[in-house]
Amino acid sequence: MILGYFRRRRVCADAVLQDAHFDAQLRKAADIAITRARRMLSERMPTLPLQEQGYDRERVDVDDVIGVAHEHFGLVAIPQERAAAILRARYELRTGALDLDTDAYDYER
Protein backbone atom coordinates (compact mmCIF):
# COMPACT_ATOMS: atom_id res chain seq x y z
CA MET A 1 0.00 0.00 0.00
CA ILE A 2 2.76 2.46 0.88
CA LEU A 3 4.79 1.43 -2.17
CA GLY A 4 1.79 2.10 -4.42
CA TYR A 5 1.49 5.60 -2.98
CA PHE A 6 5.13 6.39 -3.73
CA ARG A 7 4.87 4.90 -7.20
CA ARG A 8 1.81 7.05 -8.05
CA ARG A 9 3.52 10.11 -6.62
CA ARG A 10 6.63 9.48 -8.73
CA VAL A 11 4.54 9.01 -11.88
CA CYS A 12 2.73 12.29 -11.19
CA ALA A 13 6.01 14.12 -10.56
CA ASP A 14 7.48 12.70 -13.79
CA ALA A 15 4.46 13.93 -15.76
CA VAL A 16 4.86 17.42 -14.32
CA LEU A 17 8.56 17.45 -15.26
CA GLN A 18 7.79 16.24 -18.79
CA ASP A 19 5.22 19.00 -19.27
CA ALA A 20 7.66 21.61 -17.99
CA HIS A 21 10.36 20.33 -20.36
CA PHE A 22 7.93 20.32 -23.29
CA ASP A 23 6.91 23.92 -22.54
CA ALA A 24 10.56 24.96 -22.26
CA GLN A 25 11.25 23.47 -25.68
CA LEU A 26 8.24 25.28 -27.14
CA ARG A 27 9.38 28.57 -25.58
CA LYS A 28 12.81 28.12 -27.17
CA ALA A 29 11.20 27.24 -30.52
CA ALA A 30 9.07 30.40 -30.33
CA ASP A 31 12.17 32.49 -29.57
CA ILE A 32 13.98 30.98 -32.55
CA ALA A 33 11.00 31.63 -34.85
CA ILE A 34 10.77 35.26 -33.67
CA THR A 35 14.51 35.74 -34.16
CA ARG A 36 14.33 34.28 -37.69
CA ALA A 37 11.50 36.64 -38.61
CA ARG A 38 13.42 39.63 -37.27
CA ARG A 39 16.55 38.61 -39.18
CA MET A 40 14.57 38.33 -42.40
CA LEU A 41 13.19 41.81 -41.75
CA SER A 42 16.62 43.29 -40.98
CA GLU A 43 18.07 41.78 -44.17
CA ARG A 44 15.33 43.45 -46.18
CA MET A 45 15.57 46.85 -44.45
CA PRO A 46 18.60 48.33 -46.24
CA THR A 47 16.95 47.81 -49.64
CA LEU A 48 13.75 49.66 -48.70
CA PRO A 49 13.29 53.39 -49.08
CA LEU A 50 13.33 55.25 -45.77
CA GLN A 51 9.61 56.07 -45.97
CA GLU A 52 8.64 52.39 -46.22
CA GLN A 53 10.94 51.09 -43.47
CA GLY A 54 8.55 52.10 -40.71
CA TYR A 55 5.66 50.24 -42.34
CA ASP A 56 7.43 47.06 -43.37
CA ARG A 57 6.68 44.15 -41.07
CA GLU A 58 7.48 40.47 -40.90
CA ARG A 59 5.20 37.64 -39.76
CA VAL A 60 5.74 34.81 -37.28
CA ASP A 61 3.06 32.11 -37.22
CA VAL A 62 2.13 29.19 -35.01
CA ASP A 63 3.18 26.87 -37.85
CA ASP A 64 6.65 28.47 -37.75
CA VAL A 65 6.94 27.58 -34.06
CA ILE A 66 5.75 24.03 -34.70
CA GLY A 67 8.23 23.68 -37.56
CA VAL A 68 11.13 24.93 -35.44
CA ALA A 69 10.12 22.61 -32.58
CA HIS A 70 10.15 19.67 -34.98
CA GLU A 71 13.41 20.74 -36.60
CA HIS A 72 15.37 21.45 -33.41
CA PHE A 73 13.79 19.16 -30.82
CA GLY A 74 12.12 16.41 -32.87
CA LEU A 75 8.68 17.16 -31.44
CA VAL A 76 5.89 15.80 -33.60
CA ALA A 77 2.58 15.94 -31.72
CA ILE A 78 2.25 19.60 -30.79
CA PRO A 79 -1.23 20.97 -30.13
CA GLN A 80 -1.67 24.21 -32.05
CA GLU A 81 -3.45 25.86 -29.13
CA ARG A 82 -0.50 25.17 -26.83
CA ALA A 83 2.02 26.44 -29.38
CA ALA A 84 -0.14 29.53 -29.92
CA ALA A 85 -0.31 30.25 -26.18
CA ILE A 86 3.46 30.03 -25.88
CA LEU A 87 3.97 32.16 -29.00
CA ARG A 88 1.62 34.82 -27.60
CA ALA A 89 3.58 34.94 -24.36
CA ARG A 90 6.98 35.13 -26.06
CA TYR A 91 5.68 37.60 -28.68
CA GLU A 92 4.47 39.97 -25.98
CA LEU A 93 7.61 39.52 -23.88
CA ARG A 94 9.90 40.26 -26.80
CA THR A 95 7.80 43.26 -28.01
CA GLY A 96 6.94 41.58 -31.28
CA ALA A 97 4.10 44.02 -31.91
CA LEU A 98 6.65 46.68 -32.85
CA ASP A 99 7.82 44.95 -36.02
CA LEU A 100 6.10 41.56 -36.29
CA ASP A 101 2.62 40.25 -36.98
CA THR A 102 1.34 36.91 -35.70
CA ASP A 103 -1.65 34.62 -35.97
CA ALA A 104 -1.26 33.39 -32.38
CA TYR A 105 -4.24 35.44 -31.23
CA ASP A 106 -6.53 33.59 -33.66
CA TYR A 107 -6.21 30.48 -31.48
CA GLU A 108 -7.46 32.07 -28.24
CA ARG A 109 -10.26 30.24 -26.50
Stockholm file with secondary structure:
# STOCKHOLM 1.0

chainA/1-109         MILGYFRRRRVCADAVLQDAHFDAQLRKAADIAITRARRMLSERMPTLPLQEQGYDRERVDVDDVIGVAHEHFGLVAIPQERAAAILRARYELRTGALDLDTDAYDYER
#=GR chainA/1-109 SS CHHHHHHHHHHHHHHHHHHHHHHHHHHHHHHHHHHHHHHHHHHHGGGSCHHHHTTCCEEECHHHHHHHHHHHHCCCCCCHHHHHHHHHHHHHHTTGGGTEEESGGGGCC
#=GC SS_cons         CHHHHHHHHHHHHHHHHHHHHHHHHHHHHHHHHHHHHHHHHHHHGGGSCHHHHTTCCEEECHHHHHHHHHHHHCCCCCCHHHHHHHHHHHHHHTTGGGTEEESGGGGCC
//
